[in-house]
Amino acid sequence: MHKILTFLTQNTNKPDLGLLIVRVGMGLSMALFHGWGKISAPDRWVQIGGNMQRFGIDFAPAWWGFMAGFSEFVCSLLIAVGLFFRPATCLLGFTMFVAAVRHLSLPADDPGGGFSGASHALEFLVVCIGLLLSGPGKYSLMPGKKV
C-alpha cells in the first residue's frame, strides 16, 4: 500500500509507460470493438466505402470499405505494439476523420448524427494526432529502438 501511495503522490514522470498504456488500450479497443466487425464482413465493405462519396470519391467503394476495416483492425494492432507506428497512426487517423465527417453530415434527428454521434471518432482522431506527434515511446517494437 505504501508503494502505491508513494507512486500516486510523488512526481513520477513516466511518459513511455503512459504512451504504452494509451497505445495498448486504444489499439486493442479499436481493433476488437470496431475493426474486427468491419474486416471480417466483406459484404459490408461497399456500404462502408460508400462514405467516401462525401469527399467526391465514388470509385472502388469495396476497396475503401476494406481499407476502413484494415485501418481499424490491423493498424490498431500495429499501434498497440508500436510497429510501423506513424504510417498506422496516419491511416487510422484518416479513417476517424472520415467517420467523424459521416456522423456530422447525418440529419440532426438521426441518433448517430451531430457531435454526439461523431464524438467517438473525434476522440480517436485526437488520440491519433497526439500519438503521431509523440511517437510510440521506448516500449515498442519499432526497429532500432533500444529499451
C-alpha positions in Angstrom: 0.0 0.0 0.0 2.9 2.3 0.8 4.3 1.9 -2.7 1.0 2.8 -4.3 0.6 5.9 -2.2 4.2 6.9 -2.9 3.7 6.4 -6.6 0.5 8.5 -6.6 1.9 11.3 -4.5 5.4 11.7 -5.9 6.2 13.4 -9.2 6.5 10.3 -11.3 7.4 11.2 -14.8 6.9 8.1 -16.9 5.9 9.2 -20.4 7.0 6.0 -22.0 4.8 3.9 -19.7 1.9 6.3 -20.3 2.3 6.0 -24.1 2.4 2.2 -23.8 -0.9 2.2 -21.8 -2.6 4.6 -24.3 -1.3 2.7 -27.3 -2.4 -0.7 -26.0 -5.7 0.5 -24.6 -6.7 2.5 -27.7 -5.3 -0.1 -30.1 -7.0 -3.1 -28.6 -10.3 -1.4 -28.1 -10.4 -0.1 -31.6 -9.4 -3.4 -33.1 -11.8 -5.6 -31.1 -14.8 -3.3 -30.9 -14.7 -1.6 -34.3 -12.2 -3.1 -36.6 -13.0 -6.8 -36.4 -16.6 -6.2 -37.3 -15.6 -4.5 -40.5 -12.6 -6.5 -41.6 -14.5 -9.8 -41.1 -17.6 -8.7 -43.0 -16.7 -8.3 -46.7 -20.4 -8.0 -47.6 -20.4 -4.6 -45.8 -17.3 -3.1 -47.5 -19.2 -1.5 -50.3 -21.6 0.2 -47.9 -18.8 1.4 -45.6 -16.7 2.5 -48.5 -19.6 4.5 -49.9 -18.9 7.1 -47.2 -16.1 8.4 -49.4 -18.7 9.9 -51.7 -18.9 12.8 -49.2 -15.4 13.7 -50.4 -16.2 13.3 -54.1 -14.6 9.9 -54.3 -17.1 7.5 -55.8 -14.8 4.7 -57.3 -13.9 1.4 -55.7 -16.2 1.6 -52.6 -15.3 -2.0 -51.7 -11.6 -1.1 -51.6 -12.3 1.9 -49.4 -14.5 -0.2 -47.1 -11.8 -2.8 -46.8 -9.2 -0.1 -46.0 -11.5 1.2 -43.2 -11.6 -2.3 -41.7 -7.9 -2.7 -42.3 -7.0 0.6 -40.6 -9.4 -0.1 -37.7 -8.2 -3.6 -37.1 -4.6 -4.2 -38.5 -3.4 -0.6 -38.0 -4.8 -0.5 -34.4 -2.9 -3.7 -33.6 0.2 -2.2 -35.1 -0.3 0.9 -33.0 -0.7 -1.2 -29.8 2.6 -3.0 -30.4 4.4 0.1 -31.7 5.3 -1.3 -35.1 5.1 0.8 -38.3 3.7 3.3 -35.8 3.4 6.5 -37.8 2.0 5.1 -41.0 -0.5 3.1 -39.0 -1.5 6.1 -36.9 -1.9 8.2 -40.1 -4.2 5.6 -41.7 -6.3 5.2 -38.6 -6.5 9.0 -38.1 -7.7 9.4 -41.7 -10.4 6.7 -41.1 -11.5 8.5 -37.9 -11.7 11.8 -39.9 -13.9 10.2 -42.5 -16.1 8.6 -39.7 -16.5 12.0 -38.0 -17.5 13.7 -41.2 -20.0 10.9 -41.9 -21.6 11.4 -38.5 -21.6 15.2 -38.7 -23.3 15.0 -42.1 -26.2 12.9 -40.9 -29.5 14.7 -40.2 -29.8 16.3 -36.8 -32.6 14.0 -35.7 -30.6 10.9 -36.6 -29.3 9.2 -33.3 -25.9 8.8 -34.9 -25.8 12.3 -36.2 -24.2 15.5 -35.0 -21.4 15.9 -32.4 -22.8 13.3 -30.1 -22.6 10.7 -33.0 -19.2 11.9 -34.1 -17.7 12.2 -30.6 -16.2 8.8 -30.6 -14.5 9.2 -33.9 -13.3 12.7 -33.0 -11.9 11.4 -29.7 -9.9 8.7 -31.5 -8.8 11.2 -34.1 -7.4 13.4 -31.3 -5.6 10.4 -29.8 -4.1 9.5 -33.2 -2.8 13.1 -33.7 -1.3 13.1 -30.2 0.3 9.7 -30.7 1.6 10.8 -34.2 3.3 13.8 -32.6 4.7 12.0 -29.6 5.8 8.8 -31.3 5.4 5.3 -29.8 7.7 5.7 -26.8 10.6 3.4 -25.9 8.3 0.3 -25.2 7.6 -0.6 -28.8 8.6 -3.0 -31.5 10.0 -0.2 -33.7 13.2 -1.4 -35.4 16.3 0.2 -34.0 14.6 1.2 -30.7 16.6 0.3 -27.6 14.7 -0.4 -24.4 
